[in-house]
Amino acid sequence: MGISERKQRQLEQVRSAILAQSWQIVEEEGWDALSIRRIADAIEYSTPVVYKHFESKEAIRSAFSQEGYALLASRLHQAKRTHDRPTDQLMALSQAYWAFAEEHPKHYQIMYGLGIPTCEMVRETQEIMEVSTVFHGTIEAAIQESKQPNADVHLKAMTFWSILHGLVAMGMIAGPGDPQTAKRILEDATAGFIKALVE
């Protein structure tokens, strides 16, 4: 291995250490406990080394957000492949979205700290674009089979995403409850959306 390859590998190792330590702090103490100084002390590097990889705490947050959207996109693709009909795919997507939020609450909170991503955020971040593309593609296919083939795909996709996010956010605020009730609410809301979409 040449000198440049060794340096690159070392940079990647330091970056991974920064992210791993940051995530540990976030998991144990919350986002507010995270600081560049705290990370540097924990990984036994100087703060300039951390700043070389991440210019701010927000840059670390962005890295975690991208990681979360990549995980969510993978989960949505898997769910979509389990069905052929677009309407069945939409129900599967809503359940996969909910399951992701339940299993990765810290990621979800970081991803949606400012609410639903703006169009600009979607265009600028490949991982968010991937999630958006799954929703848009599935809804477009459902619309083509519906009684209103000229419906606004973007509007319907954002409505669907907003419904899912709203339900997840309400569940997070309410705290632990009856999972069966939450599942029925999710299914009812998704069924209502699908019915309005295709009829």
TORLUM-449333 format. One record per atom (N, C-alpha, C, CB): residue in three letters; x, y, z. Coordinates in steps of 0.1 Angstrom, whole numbers, padded with zeros to 4 digits, always signed. Glycine has a CB too. Example, Ala and Ser with C-alpha at 12.3 -4.5 7.8 and 13.67 -1.06 7.14 Angstrom:
<nodes>
ALA+0132-0057+0078ALA+0123-0045+0078ALA+0132-0033+0078ALA+0113-0045+0090SER+0128-0022+0071SER+0137-0011+0071SER+0129+0000+0079SER+0141-0006+0057
</nodes>
This chain:
<nodes>
MET+0008-0012+0000MET+0000+0000+0000MET+0009+0012+0000MET-0010+0000+0012GLY+0006+0022-0009GLY+0014+0034-0010GLY+0010+0044+0001GLY+0012+0040-0024ILE+0018+0055+0001ILE+0017+0065+0012ILE+0003+0072+0010ILE+0028+0076+0011SER-0001+0075-0002SER-0014+0082-0004SER-0026+0073+0000SER-0016+0086-0019GLU-0025+0060-0002GLU-0035+0051+0002GLU-0036+0049+0017GLU-0033+0037-0004ARG-0024+0049+0023ARG-0024+0048+0038ARG-0030+0061+0044ARG-0010+0047+0043LYS-0027+0072+0038LYS-0033+0085+0043LYS-0048+0085+0042LYS-0026+0097+0036GLN-0052+0081+0030GLN-0067+0081+0028GLN-0074+0071+0037GLN-0069+0076+0013ARG-0068+0060+0040ARG-0074+0050+0049ARG-0074+0056+0063ARG-0066+0037+0049GLN-0063+0063+0067GLN-0063+0069+0080GLN-0074+0080+0082GLN-0049+0075+0083LEU-0076+0088+0071LEU-0086+0098+0071LEU-0100+0092+0073LEU-0085+0106+0058GLU-0102+0081+0066GLU-0115+0074+0067GLU-0117+0068+0081GLU-0116+0063+0056GLN-0106+0063+0087GLN-0107+0057+0100GLN-0111+0068+0111GLN-0094+0050+0104VAL-0104+0080+0109VAL-0107+0091+0118VAL-0121+0096+0117VAL-0097+0103+0116ARG-0126+0097+0104ARG-0140+0101+0102ARG-0150+0091+0108ARG-0142+0102+0086SER-0147+0078+0106SER-0156+0068+0112SER-0156+0069+0127SER-0151+0054+0108ALA-0144+0072+0133ALA-0143+0073+0148ALA-0151+0085+0153ALA-0128+0074+0152ILE-0150+0096+0145ILE-0158+0108+0149ILE-0173+0105+0149ILE-0155+0120+0139LEU-0177+0099+0138LEU-0192+0096+0137LEU-0196+0086+0147LEU-0195+0090+0123ALA-0188+0076+0150ALA-0192+0065+0160ALA-0193+0072+0174ALA-0181+0054+0160GLN-0183+0080+0177GLN-0183+0087+0190GLN-0195+0096+0191GLN-0170+0094+0193SER-0197+0104+0181SER-0208+0113+0180SER-0222+0106+0182SER-0209+0121+0167TRP-0223+0095+0176TRP-0236+0087+0177TRP-0237+0082+0191TRP-0236+0075+0167GLN-0227+0077+0197GLN-0227+0072+0211GLN-0232+0083+0220GLN-0214+0067+0216ILE-0227+0095+0219ILE-0231+0107+0227ILE-0246+0110+0225ILE-0223+0119+0224VAL-0250+0110+0212VAL-0264+0113+0209VAL-0273+0102+0214VAL-0266+0114+0193GLU-0269+0090+0213GLU-0278+0079+0218GLU-0279+0080+0233GLU-0272+0066+0214GLU-0268+0083+0240GLU-0268+0082+0255GLU-0274+0095+0261GLU-0255+0079+0260GLU-0271+0107+0255GLU-0274+0119+0261GLU-0282+0129+0253GLU-0261+0126+0265GLY-0284+0126+0241GLY-0292+0135+0232GLY-0283+0144+0224GLY-0301+0143+0241TRP-0289+0151+0214TRP-0282+0159+0205TRP-0276+0171+0211TRP-0292+0164+0194ASP-0282+0177+0221ASP-0277+0189+0228ASP-0264+0186+0235ASP-0287+0194+0238ALA-0261+0174+0238ALA-0248+0171+0246ALA-0236+0170+0236ALA-0250+0158+0253LEU-0239+0170+0223LEU-0228+0168+0214LEU-0221+0182+0211LEU-0233+0163+0201SER-0207+0181+0211SER-0199+0193+0208SER-0186+0188+0201SER-0196+0202+0220ILE-0180+0197+0193ILE-0168+0193+0187ILE-0157+0190+0197ILE-0163+0204+0177ARG-0156+0198+0207ARG-0146+0196+0218ARG-0149+0183+0225ARG-0147+0207+0229ARG-0161+0179+0228ARG-0164+0166+0234ARG-0160+0155+0225ARG-0179+0166+0237ILE-0162+0156+0213ILE-0159+0145+0203ILE-0143+0144+0203ILE-0164+0148+0189ALA-0136+0155+0202ALA-0122+0155+0201ALA-0116+0148+0213ALA-0116+0169+0199ASP-0121+0152+0225ASP-0116+0146+0237ASP-0118+0131+0238ASP-0122+0153+0250ALA-0130+0127+0233ALA-0133+0113+0234ALA-0125+0104+0225ALA-0148+0111+0231ILE-0121+0109+0213ILE-0114+0101+0204ILE-0099+0104+0205ILE-0118+0103+0189GLU-0095+0113+0214GLU-0081+0117+0217GLU-0074+0123+0205GLU-0074+0104+0222TYR-0081+0132+0198TYR-0075+0140+0188TYR-0078+0155+0191TYR-0081+0136+0174SER-0071+0164+0184SER-0073+0178+0187SER-0086+0182+0179SER-0061+0186+0182THR-0092+0193+0184THR-0104+0198+0177THR-0101+0202+0162THR-0109+0211+0184PRO-0089+0207+0158PRO-0087+0209+0144PRO-0088+0197+0135PRO-0074+0216+0142VAL-0085+0185+0141VAL-0086+0173+0134VAL-0101+0170+0131VAL-0080+0161+0141VAL-0109+0172+0141VAL-0124+0170+0139VAL-0129+0180+0129VAL-0131+0171+0153TYR-0125+0192+0130TYR-0130+0203+0121TYR-0125+0200+0106TYR-0125+0216+0125LYS-0114+0193+0105LYS-0109+0189+0092LYS-0120+0180+0084LYS-0096+0182+0092HIS-0127+0172+0092HIS-0136+0163+0087HIS-0151+0169+0087HIS-0136+0150+0094PHE-0154+0176+0097PHE-0167+0182+0098PHE-0166+0196+0103PHE-0176+0173+0108GLU-0171+0205+0095GLU-0169+0220+0098GLU-0177+0224+0110GLU-0172+0228+0086SER-0187+0217+0114SER-0196+0221+0125SER-0204+0209+0130SER-0206+0232+0120LYS-0211+0211+0141LYS-0220+0201+0146LYS-0231+0198+0136LYS-0226+0205+0160GLU-0235+0208+0129GLU-0246+0206+0119GLU-0241+0197+0107GLU-0250+0220+0113ALA-0228+0198+0104ALA-0223+0189+0094ALA-0223+0174+0098ALA-0208+0193+0090ILE-0221+0172+0111ILE-0223+0158+0116ILE-0237+0154+0116ILE-0217+0157+0131ARG-0246+0163+0119ARG-0260+0161+0119ARG-0264+0157+0104ARG-0268+0173+0124SER-0259+0164+0095SER-0262+0161+0081SER-0257+0147+0077SER-0255+0172+0072ALA-0246+0143+0082ALA-0241+0130+0079ALA-0250+0119+0084ALA-0226+0128+0084PHE-0255+0121+0096PHE-0264+0112+0102PHE-0277+0112+0095PHE-0266+0115+0117SER-0282+0124+0091SER-0294+0125+0083SER-0293+0117+0070SER-0298+0139+0080GLN-0282+0118+0063GLN-0280+0111+0050GLN-0280+0096+0053GLN-0267+0116+0043GLU-0274+0092+0064GLU-0273+0078+0067GLU-0287+0073+0070GLU-0264+0075+0079GLY-0295+0081+0077GLY-0309+0077+0080GLY-0317+0075+0067GLY-0315+0086+0089TYR-0316+0085+0058TYR-0324+0085+0046TYR-0320+0073+0037TYR-0323+0098+0038ALA-0307+0069+0038ALA-0303+0058+0030ALA-0309+0045+0036ALA-0287+0057+0030LEU-0309+0044+0049LEU-0316+0032+0055LEU-0330+0032+0052LEU-0313+0033+0071LEU-0337+0043+0053LEU-0351+0044+0050LEU-0354+0040+0035LEU-0357+0058+0053ALA-0346+0045+0026ALA-0348+0042+0012ALA-0347+0027+0010ALA-0338+0050+0003SER-0337+0021+0016SER-0335+0007+0014SER-0348-0001+0019SER-0323+0002+0022ARG-0353+0003+0031ARG-0365-0003+0037ARG-0377-0001+0027ARG-0368+0003+0051LEU-0378+0010+0022LEU-0390+0013+0013LEU-0389+0005+0000LEU-0391+0028+0010HIS-0377+0004-0006HIS-0375-0004-0018HIS-0379-0019-0015HIS-0361-0003-0023GLN-0374-0024-0003GLN-0378-0038+0000GLN-0393-0040+0001GLN-0371-0042+0013ALA-0399-0030+0008ALA-0414-0031+0010ALA-0421-0031-0003ALA-0419-0020+0019LYS-0417-0022-0012LYS-0424-0021-0025LYS-0423-0033-0033LYS-0418-0009-0033ARG-0411-0040-0032ARG-0409-0052-0040ARG-0418-0064-0036ARG-0395-0057-0040THR-0425-0063-0025THR-0433-0074-0020THR-0447-0074-0026THR-0434-0073-0005HIS-0450-0064-0034HIS-0463-0063-0040HIS-0462-0058-0055HIS-0473-0054-0033ASP-0472-0062-0063ASP-0472-0058-0077ASP-0481-0046-0079ASP-0476-0069-0086ARG-0492-0045-0073ARG-0502-0034-0075ARG-0497-0022-0067ARG-0516-0038-0070PRO-0498-0010-0074PRO-0494+0002-0067PRO-0501+0005-0054PRO-0495+0014-0077THR-0514+0003-0054THR-0521+0006-0041THR-0517-0003-0030THR-0536+0004-0044ASP-0514-0016-0033ASP-0508-0025-0022ASP-0494-0020-0019ASP-0508-0040-0027GLN-0487-0015-0028GLN-0473-0010-0025GLN-0474+0002-0016GLN-0466-0006-0039LEU-0484+0011-0018LEU-0485+0022-0009LEU-0488+0018+0005LEU-0496+0031-0014MET-0496+0008+0007MET-0499+0003+0021MET-0486-0003+0027MET-0510-0007+0021ALA-0478-0010+0019ALA-0466-0016+0023ALA-0456-0005+0027ALA-0460-0026+0013LEU-0455+0006+0018LEU-0446+0017+0021LEU-0449+0024+0034LEU-0447+0027+0010SER-0462+0026+0037SER-0466+0032+0049SER-0462+0024+0061SER-0481+0035+0050GLN-0464+0011+0061GLN-0460+0002+0072GLN-0445+0002+0073GLN-0465-0012+0069ALA-0437+0002+0062ALA-0423+0001+0063ALA-0418+0014+0069ALA-0417-0001+0049TYR-0424+0025+0065TYR-0420+0039+0070TYR-0422+0039+0085TYR-0428+0050+0063TRP-0433+0034+0090TRP-0436+0034+0104TRP-0426+0025+0112TRP-0451+0029+0107ALA-0423+0013+0106ALA-0414+0004+0112ALA-0400+0010+0113ALA-0414-0009+0105PHE-0396+0017+0103PHE-0383+0024+0103PHE-0382+0034+0115PHE-0380+0031+0090ALA-0392+0042+0116ALA-0393+0052+0127ALA-0392+0046+0141ALA-0405+0061+0125GLU-0399+0034+0142GLU-0399+0027+0155GLU-0386+0022+0158GLU-0410+0016+0155GLU-0379+0016+0148GLU-0366+0009+0150GLU-0354+0019+0151GLU-0364-0001+0139HIS-0356+0031+0145HIS-0345+0040+0144HIS-0350+0054+0148HIS-0339+0041+0130PRO-0354+0056+0161PRO-0360+0068+0165PRO-0350+0080+0165PRO-0366+0067+0179LYS-0338+0077+0169LYS-0328+0088+0169LYS-0325+0093+0155LYS-0315+0084+0176HIS-0323+0084+0146HIS-0321+0088+0132HIS-0333+0096+0127HIS-0319+0075+0123TYR-0345+0091+0130TYR-0357+0098+0125TYR-0358+0112+0130TYR-0369+0090+0129GLN-0355+0114+0143GLN-0355+0127+0149GLN-0345+0136+0142GLN-0353+0126+0164ILE-0333+0131+0139ILE-0323+0140+0133ILE-0327+0143+0118ILE-0309+0133+0133MET-0333+0133+0111MET-0337+0134+0098MET-0348+0145+0096MET-0342+0121+0092TYR-0357+0145+0106TYR-0369+0154+0105TYR-0369+0165+0115TYR-0381+0146+0106GLY-0357+0169+0120GLY-0356+0179+0130GLY-0363+0192+0125GLY-0342+0182+0133LEU-0363+0195+0112LEU-0369+0207+0107LEU-0382+0204+0099LEU-0359+0214+0098GLY-0387+0192+0101GLY-0400+0188+0094GLY-0397+0181+0081GLY-0408+0200+0092ILE-0407+0181+0072ILE-0406+0174+0059ILE-0395+0182+0051ILE-0420+0174+0052PRO-0387+0174+0044PRO-0376+0181+0036PRO-0382+0190+0025PRO-0368+0170+0029THR-0376+0201+0023THR-0380+0210+0012THR-0376+0205-0002THR-0374+0224+0014CYS-0382+0210-0012CYS-0378+0206-0026CYS-0363+0208-0028CYS-0386+0213-0036GLU-0358+0218-0023GLU-0343+0221-0025GLU-0335+0210-0018GLU-0340+0235-0019MET-0339+0207-0005MET-0332+0196+0002MET-0332+0183-0006MET-0338+0195+0016VAL-0344+0180-0011VAL-0345+0167-0019VAL-0336+0167-0031VAL-0360+0166-0024ARG-0336+0179-0038ARG-0327+0179-0050ARG-0312+0178-0047ARG-0330+0192-0058GLU-0308+0184-0035GLU-0294+0185-0031GLU-0289+0172-0024GLU-0292+0197-0023THR-0297+0164-0019THR-0293+0152-0011THR-0298+0139-0018THR-0298+0153+0003GLN-0288+0131-0023GLN-0292+0119-0030GLN-0300+0110-0022GLN-0279+0112-0034GLU-0297+0108-0009GLU-0304+0099+0000GLU-0319+0103+0002GLU-0298+0098+0014ILE-0322+0116+0003ILE-0335+0121+0004ILE-0342+0119-0009ILE-0336+0136+0008MET-0335+0122-0020MET-0341+0120-0034MET-0345+0106-0036MET-0331+0124-0044GLU-0338+0096-0030GLU-0341+0082-0032GLU-0355+0079-0025GLU-0330+0073-0026VAL-0357+0084-0013VAL-0370+0082-0006VAL-0381+0089-0014VAL-0369+0088+0008SER-0379+0101-0018SER-0389+0109-0026SER-0392+0101-0039SER-0384+0123-0029THR-0382+0096-0045THR-0385+0089-0058THR-0394+0076-0056THR-0371+0085-0064VAL-0391+0069-0045VAL-0400+0057-0042VAL-0414+0062-0041VAL-0395+0050-0030PHE-0417+0072-0033PHE-0430+0077-0031PHE-0436+0082-0044PHE-0431+0089-0021HIS-0429+0091-0051HIS-0434+0096-0064HIS-0437+0085-0074HIS-0424+0106-0070GLY-0428+0076-0076GLY-0430+0065-0086GLY-0442+0057-0083GLY-0417+0057-0086THR-0444+0053-0070THR-0455+0044-0067THR-0468+0052-0068THR-0453+0039-0052ILE-0468+0064-0064ILE-0481+0072-0065ILE-0484+0075-0080ILE-0480+0085-0057GLU-0474+0078-0088GLU-0477+0080-0102GLU-0483+0068-0108GLU-0463+0084-0109ALA-0478+0056-0105ALA-0483+0043-0110ALA-0498+0041-0106ALA-0475+0031-0106ALA-0501+0045-0093ALA-0514+0043-0088ALA-0524+0053-0095ALA-0515+0046-0073ILE-0519+0065-0098ILE-0527+0075-0104ILE-0530+0071-0119ILE-0520+0089-0105GLN-0521+0065-0125GLN-0523+0060-0139GLN-0534+0049-0140GLN-0510+0055-0145GLU-0536+0042-0129GLU-0546+0032-0129GLU-0559+0037-0123GLU-0541+0020-0120SER-0559+0050-0119SER-0571+0056-0112SER-0581+0062-0121SER-0566+0066-0102LYS-0592+0068-0116LYS-0602+0075-0123LYS-0598+0090-0126LYS-0615+0074-0117GLN-0586+0094-0120GLN-0582+0108-0122GLN-0567+0108-0126GLN-0584+0116-0109PRO-0564+0103-0138PRO-0550+0102-0143PRO-0543+0115-0144PRO-0550+0094-0156ASN-0549+0126-0143ASN-0543+0139-0144ASN-0540+0145-0131ASN-0551+0148-0153ALA-0541+0138-0120ALA-0539+0143-0107ALA-0524+0147-0105ALA-0542+0133-0096ASP-0521+0157-0097ASP-0508+0162-0094ASP-0500+0152-0086ASP-0509+0176-0087VAL-0490+0145-0093VAL-0482+0135-0086VAL-0474+0141-0074VAL-0473+0129-0096HIS-0468+0152-0076HIS-0460+0159-0066HIS-0469+0162-0054HIS-0453+0171-0071LEU-0480+0168-0056LEU-0489+0172-0045LEU-0493+0159-0037LEU-0502+0179-0050LYS-0497+0149-0045LYS-0502+0136-0038LYS-0490+0130-0030LYS-0507+0127-0048ALA-0478+0130-0036ALA-0466+0124-0029ALA-0463+0132-0016ALA-0454+0124-0038MET-0464+0145-0016MET-0461+0153-0004MET-0472+0151+0006MET-0460+0168-0008THR-0485+0149+0001THR-0496+0147+0010THR-0493+0133+0017THR-0509+0146+0003PHE-0490+0123+0010PHE-0487+0110+0015PHE-0476+0110+0026PHE-0484+0100+0004TRP-0465+0117+0022TRP-0453+0118+0031TRP-0457+0126+0044TRP-0442+0125+0024SER-0465+0136+0042SER-0470+0144+0054SER-0479+0136+0063SER-0477+0157+0049ILE-0487+0128+0058ILE-0496+0119+0066ILE-0487+0110+0074ILE-0506+0111+0057LEU-0478+0103+0067LEU-0469+0094+0075LEU-0461+0101+0085LEU-0460+0087+0065HIS-0455+0112+0082HIS-0447+0119+0092HIS-0455+0124+0103HIS-0439+0131+0085GLY-0467+0129+0100GLY-0476+0134+0111GLY-0479+0123+0121GLY-0489+0140+0105LEU-0483+0111+0116LEU-0486+0100+0124LEU-0474+0096+0133LEU-0491+0088+0116VAL-0462+0095+0127VAL-0450+0091+0134VAL-0447+0101+0145VAL-0438+0089+0125ALA-0448+0114+0141ALA-0445+0125+0151ALA-0454+0125+0163ALA-0445+0139+0144MET-0467+0122+0160MET-0477+0121+0171MET-0474+0110+0180MET-0491+0120+0165GLY-0470+0098+0174GLY-0466+0087+0182GLY-0454+0089+0190GLY-0464+0075+0173MET-0445+0096+0185MET-0433+0099+0193MET-0436+0109+0204MET-0422+0106+0184ILE-0444+0118+0202ILE-0448+0128+0213ILE-0456+0121+0224ILE-0456+0140+0207ALA-0465+0112+0219ALA-0474+0105+0229ALA-0467+0095+0237ALA-0486+0098+0221GLY-0456+0090+0231GLY-0448+0079+0239GLY-0454+0066+0237GLY-0448+0083+0253PRO-0449+0056+0244PRO-0454+0042+0243PRO-0469+0041+0245PRO-0447+0033+0253GLY-0476+0034+0236GLY-0490+0032+0237GLY-0493+0018+0232GLY-0498+0043+0229ASP-0506+0016+0228ASP-0510+0003+0223ASP-0506+0002+0208ASP-0526+0002+0224PRO-0496-0007+0205PRO-0491-0008+0191PRO-0502-0012+0181PRO-0480-0017+0191GLN-0512-0019+0186GLN-0522-0023+0177GLN-0531-0012+0173GLN-0531-0034+0183THR-0534-0003+0182THR-0541+0009+0179THR-0534+0018+0169THR-0545+0017+0192ALA-0521+0020+0172ALA-0513+0028+0163ALA-0513+0022+0149ALA-0498+0029+0168LYS-0512+0009+0148LYS-0512+0002+0135LYS-0525+0004+0128LYS-0509-0013+0136ARG-0536+0003+0135ARG-0549+0005+0129ARG-0551+0020+0124ARG-0561+0002+0139ILE-0546+0029+0131ILE-0547+0043+0127ILE-0538+0045+0114ILE-0541+0053+0138LEU-0527+0039+0114LEU-0518+0040+0102LEU-0525+0034+0090LEU-0505+0033+0104GLU-0531+0022+0092GLU-0537+0015+0081GLU-0550+0023+0076GLU-0541+0001+0085ASP-0557+0029+0086ASP-0569+0036+0082ASP-0566+0049+0074ASP-0577+0040+0095ALA-0555+0056+0079ALA-0551+0068+0072ALA-0546+0065+0058ALA-0540+0075+0080THR-0538+0054+0057THR-0533+0051+0044THR-0544+0046+0034THR-0522+0040+0045ALA-0553+0038+0040ALA-0565+0034+0032ALA-0573+0045+0027ALA-0574+0024+0040GLY-0575+0055+0035GLY-0583+0067+0031GLY-0575+0075+0020GLY-0585+0076+0043PHE-0562+0076+0022PHE-0554+0083+0011PHE-0555+0075-0002PHE-0540+0084+0016ILE-0554+0062-0002ILE-0554+0054-0014ILE-0568+0055-0020ILE-0551+0039-0011LYS-0579+0055-0012LYS-0592+0056-0018LYS-0594+0069-0025LYS-0603+0054-0007ALA-0590+0080-0018ALA-0591+0093-0024ALA-0583+0095-0037ALA-0587+0104-0014LEU-0572+0087-0037LEU-0562+0088-0049LEU-0568+0081-0061LEU-0549+0082-0045VAL-0574+0070-0059VAL-0578+0062-0071VAL-0593+0063-0075VAL-0576+0047-0068GLU-0601+0069-0067GLU-0615+0070-0071GLU-0619+0083-0077GLU-0624+0067-0058
</nodes>
